[in-house]
Amino acid sequence: MYYESIENLELLIPMCEHVKIYDNSRSFVKVASFAGGQCIDCAEYIPEWCKAIVERRLSI
């Protein structure tokens, strides 16, 4: 279930005008922002579960 959610997130990013991803494992912290399918802002620390998505969207 968890991995399916991550896969779905990656599929939905290009379909949305704006996406913000938050990590709530320790505290509620913004990890990355996307616009038009591209990563436009990301935190200094990106959790492993989100790292590949951010890296792929930075290179588009």
N, C-alpha and C positions, 0 to 999 in steps of 0.2 A: 504494500500500500504506500509506504513512504517513498520508495523509489519511483513508483508510478506518478506520484505527485510532482516530483522533481522533473521527470520527463514531460509531464503535461505543462509545467511552468515554462520549460524551454520552448515548447510548441506554441504557447500562447503569447509570449513576448512580442513576436513580430506582428501579431494581430491586434495589439493594443497600442493606443497612442502614447500612454505613459504607464510605466510599471515601477513600483518601488518594492524592494525585497528587504525584509527585516529578519534579524536573528533574535530569537527569544530564549536561547539556551542558557544564557547567564543574566542578561537584562535585555530590554527591548531596544535594539540598536539597528539603525539603517545600514544595510550592507551595500546596496547598489541601487542606482536609478537608471531606467532605460527610457529612451524616447525614439520613436520610429524604428524600433527593433535593435537599436545600438545602445551600448552602455555609455552613459554620459557622465556618470559619477560613481565612484566606488570608495569604500572605506579602506583604510590602510590594512586592516586585518579582514580577510575574507575567509569564512569557514569552509572547510573541505567540501561540504555538501553543495556549496554554491560556486566554488572556484572555477570549475570547468565551464559553467554557463557564462560567467562574467568574462573569462578569457576568450571564449569563442565570440561573444558579442562585442568585445573590444576590437577584434580583428576584422569585423565586417565592414 
